Amino acid sequence: MPHPSVILRLVGFAVAAGLAMAGIQPLVAATTGAVDLRWAVGLTAPTLITAGLLLGAGRISDRGDKVQPPWYSAWLLLPGSFLLAGAAAMCIFGALVQFSLIPWTMWVLLTSGGLLWMAALALVRSHSH
């Protein structure tokens, strides 16, 4: 069984990687002509920037296996990860249709999910022992 710190690093990477993979989908759709390139870049750029920030925040705050996160880490990270999954879903929907509500919803989900994720990650790291 891996240490909880290893699992926490894996979860942090998976959330950022999943967000980045979903964020690429509008660009893939634009290459096939399903959506406009400007529309695709408008969805992809903020998603990839947020994924990079999440990954960077995780790497900066990582202290290795010296300390272990508290038992309630998953519960703290859950709200942010769900909101970020919603932002990823908006990218996937945006790869299919150009509906005006998609970018606004994606921005709200990215901002709130990213802030909640980073705040929870900081709280988990500060309470690790």
N, C-alpha and C positions, 0 to 999 in steps of 0.2 A: 504494500500500500504506500503510495507516495506521500510525502509530507504535505500538509495543508498549504504551505507556501507555494509548492509546485503546482498544486491544483488551482490556486488563486492566479498564478501567472498564466496558466493555460486558459482559464476562463477569460482573463483580460485580453489575451491574444485572440481568442475565439470571437469575442464580441467585436473587437476592432476589425478582424478579418472578415467576419460575416457582413458587417456594415459596408466595408470596402467592396466586397464582391457584389452586393446588391446595388451599390452606387455605380458600378460599371455597366449595369444592365441598360440604362438609357443610352449610353454610348454605343453599345452593341446594336441596339434597336436603330439608332441613327445611321449606322453603317449599312444597314439593310434597307433604309428608307422608310421605316415604319413611323418614325417621329423626326421632327426637325432637329438639326444639329444644335442650334442655339438652345432649344428646349432641353436637350440631353445634357449639354454642358451646365446649364442652370441647375440641374438636379445632381449631376455627378460631382462637380467641383466642391460644393459645401459638404457633401457626404464624405468624400475622400479626405478633405481637410479635417473634419471631425474625427474620422477614423485614425488619422495620423496623430492628432492631439491625444486621443485616448491611448493609443499605443505608446506615445512618448511619455504621457503622465504615468503610465504603468511602469515603464522602464526607469524613469527618474525616481519614483518612489519605492522601487524594489530594493530590498535589503538582503536578498538571497534567502538561504535556509537558516540563517542565524536566528531569526525570530519567526514565530508562527502566528498566523492570524487568529482572531477569536472565533469561537464556535458559531457566532451569529453573522459571519461575513456574508454568506449567501443571501440572507434575508435583507441585509443592507444594500446589496448590489442588485437585487431583483427589480425594484421599480425602474431604475435607470436602464437596465437591460431590456425591459419590456417596451419602454418608450423608444429606445434605439431600434428595436425590432420593428416598431411601427414606422419609423423613418425609413428603414430598409424596405418595408412593404410599399411605402409611397414611391420609392424609386422603381420598384418592380412594376407597380401600376402605371407609373409615368413612362415606362418603356412600352406600354401597350396603348395608352390613350393620352392625348393632350387635353386634360381637364384642368381648368383654371384653379381649382381648389387644391390640387396636388402639391404644387410648390409651397404654398402657404402652410399647409398641414405638415409638410416635411420639415420646414424651418422650425415650426413650433415643437415638433417631436425631437428634432436634432438638438435644439437649444436646451429644452427641458431635460431630455434624456442624458445629454452630455454633461450638463451641470450636476444632475443627480448622481450620475455614475462617478464623476470625478470627486464629488463631495463624499460619497460613500467610500470610495477607494482611499481617500485621505483619512477618513475616520477609521477604516479598517487598519490601515498602516500605522496610524498613531496609537491604536489600542493593541497592536501585536506585541507579543512578549516572547 
